[in-house]
Amino acid sequence: MRTLIRFIAPAAALVSVLAVTPQASAAGHAPSGSSMRVPGTGVAFSENGARDARTRAIAAENPAAVSATATLCGSGYELEAAEQLPDARRFGTLFTYTKSTTSMSGACAVFDNNLGTAKRMKLKLCPNKTGVACKVDEGTYSQYAGPVKGEGNHDAGWNNCSRVTAIMWSSGVAIIDRARFVAPCD
């Protein structure tokens, strides 16, 4: 089954990217996140996610993972980024989501373990604001670490420049150690 999925997934990703690219080129830009969904899911891309070809391709290859991680984050979250870690070898995948309404904003992250064996993992989400505690999930996981989620009013610092760190260890050595902003900073 995994072999079949590995064979079909790249083809599906290519079709998804090709289907979106002509629309984006015709308009001179990528479609807005709220109008674009991950193929085969009900999950919307954020505007940044819709513009990022790598995020679109990874999401198209893994619609079940996108659906599952979005469900963990909760209603209203849009896929901001999907990143294979540490590189194309893909020991793990970091999914980040954002949510913004007129009264609140939020950020959420899930770190998917793609190795098929339990590994020590840590996922930390920190707002761009002093005096607000980071959200952390750490342990030994065979499937995923997280979700780590922060929500609050727009001044809480969760959606604007919040930072996520994903670490995975094997035999005491970090095989993934990645820190990034959940969404681009202004």
C-alpha positions in Angstrom: 0.0 0.0 0.0 2.8 2.4 0.9 4.5 1.7 -2.4 1.3 2.5 -4.3 0.9 5.7 -2.4 4.5 6.7 -3.0 3.9 6.1 -6.7 0.6 7.9 -7.0 1.3 10.8 -4.7 3.9 12.6 -6.9 1.6 12.3 -9.9 -1.3 13.8 -7.9 1.0 16.6 -6.7 2.1 17.4 -10.2 -1.5 17.4 -11.5 -2.5 19.7 -8.6 0.4 22.1 -9.2 -0.3 22.2 -13.0 -4.0 22.7 -12.4 -3.3 25.7 -10.1 -0.4 27.3 -12.0 -2.4 28.3 -15.2 -5.0 30.1 -13.0 -2.4 31.8 -11.0 -0.5 32.9 -14.1 -3.6 34.2 -15.8 -4.4 36.4 -12.9 -0.8 37.4 -12.3 -0.8 35.9 -8.8 -1.8 32.8 -6.9 -5.4 32.4 -5.9 -6.3 33.7 -2.4 -6.1 31.2 0.4 -9.8 31.3 1.2 -10.7 30.4 -2.4 -8.2 27.5 -2.7 -8.5 24.2 -0.9 -6.1 21.3 -0.6 -7.2 18.8 -3.3 -9.3 16.0 -1.8 -9.9 17.8 1.5 -12.0 20.6 3.0 -8.9 22.3 4.2 -8.3 25.8 2.9 -4.8 27.3 2.2 -4.0 30.6 3.8 -2.9 33.2 1.2 0.7 32.4 1.9 0.1 28.7 1.6 -1.7 29.2 -1.7 1.3 31.1 -3.1 3.9 28.6 -1.9 4.4 25.9 -4.6 6.3 23.6 -2.1 3.4 23.7 0.4 0.9 23.1 -2.4 2.9 20.1 -3.7 3.4 18.5 -0.2 -0.3 19.0 0.6 -1.4 17.4 -2.6 0.9 14.4 -2.0 -0.6 14.0 1.5 -4.2 15.0 1.7 -5.0 12.6 4.5 -2.2 14.1 6.7 -3.4 17.6 5.9 -7.0 16.7 6.9 -5.8 14.9 10.1 -3.5 17.7 11.2 -6.1 20.4 10.4 -8.7 18.5 12.4 -6.2 18.5 15.4 -5.9 22.3 15.1 -9.6 22.9 14.9 -12.2 24.8 13.0 -11.2 27.8 10.9 -7.5 27.1 10.6 -5.9 27.4 7.1 -2.7 25.6 5.9 0.1 28.2 6.1 3.0 25.9 5.3 4.0 22.2 4.9 7.7 21.4 5.1 9.5 18.1 4.7 12.2 17.7 7.3 15.2 17.6 7.4 15.0 17.6 3.5 13.6 15.4 0.8 14.5 12.4 2.9 11.4 13.3 4.9 11.9 12.0 8.4 9.1 14.3 9.4 6.7 16.9 8.0 6.0 20.2 9.8 2.5 21.5 9.2 1.6 25.0 10.3 -1.8 26.6 10.3 -3.1 30.1 11.0 -6.5 31.5 11.8 -7.7 35.1 11.8 -11.1 36.6 12.4 -12.2 40.1 13.2 -11.8 39.4 17.0 -9.0 36.9 17.3 -6.0 35.3 15.7 -4.2 32.0 16.2 -1.4 29.7 15.1 -1.1 26.0 15.3 1.6 23.4 14.4 1.7 19.6 14.1 5.0 17.7 13.5 4.3 14.5 11.7 6.6 11.5 12.3 7.2 9.9 8.8 9.7 7.2 10.0 7.2 4.6 11.1 9.0 4.1 14.4 8.6 6.0 17.7 11.1 8.8 18.1 11.6 11.4 20.8 10.1 14.6 19.4 9.6 18.2 20.6 7.3 20.8 19.1 7.3 24.4 20.5 5.3 27.4 19.5 6.1 30.8 20.9 4.2 34.0 20.3 5.9 37.3 19.2 5.2 38.8 22.6 7.0 38.9 25.9 5.2 37.6 29.0 3.2 35.0 27.1 4.3 31.4 27.6 5.3 29.1 24.7 3.2 26.0 24.0 5.2 22.8 24.1 4.6 19.1 23.3 7.5 16.8 23.9 7.7 13.0 24.2 8.2 9.8 22.3 5.7 9.6 19.4 5.2 7.1 16.6 2.7 9.4 14.7 3.0 13.1 15.6 3.9 15.7 18.1 1.3 18.4 18.8 -0.8 20.1 18.1 0.6 23.2 19.8 -1.8 26.0 19.4 -2.0 29.6 20.6 -5.1 31.8 20.2 -6.0 35.3 21.4 -6.9 38.8 20.4 -4.8 40.3 17.7 -2.4 41.8 20.3 -1.6 38.4 21.8 1.2 37.8 19.2 0.2 34.4 18.0 -0.5 35.0 14.3 2.1 37.7 13.7 5.7 36.4 13.8 5.0 33.5 16.1 7.9 31.0 16.0 7.7 27.2 15.8 10.6 24.8 16.6 10.5 21.1 15.6 13.1 18.6 16.9 13.4 14.9 16.4 16.0 12.7 18.0 17.3 9.3 17.1 19.6 7.6 19.6 20.1 10.9 21.4 21.2 12.8 18.2 19.0 15.4 16.7 18.1 14.3 13.2 15.7 17.2 12.7 16.2 20.6 14.4 14.2 23.3 12.5 12.9 26.7 13.7 10.8 28.9 11.5 8.1 31.6 11.7 4.6 30.3 11.4 3.7 33.1 9.0 5.9 35.7 7.3 6.6 38.7 9.5 5.7 42.2 8.4 
